[in-house]
Amino acid sequence: MDENTVNRTKAAINALIDIEQLWIENTPDYKLSTQELLVLKKRLERAMENVSKIYEENKLKMQVAEDEINKMHEGKRKK
């Protein structure tokens, strides 16, 4: 993976950590304030944007890897 993918992955993970922290702070009722809902919206958007970019930019590489693994497993099953 390239540096952009690594950086997007970190950004997506950090956004998800922020989301988790919002849930932890609002346990057990999960009633978010207007400000917290706005923060949640922005963090979700950041996570989705970065995950989408990571997926789209690496889709072909991941498909090739999956195909390669499937071929390896098929070879083992035939033995």
Number of C-alpha atoms within 10 A of each C-alpha: 9 8 8 12 17 12 13 19 17 14 18 23 16 15 21 18 13 16 19 13 12 17 17 11 11 14 11 8 8 11 11 16 10 9 9 15 13 12 16 20 13 14 20 17 14 19 22 15 15 21 18 14 16 19 14 12 15 14 12 11 13 13 11 11 12 12 12 12 12 12 12 11 11 11 10 9 8 6 5
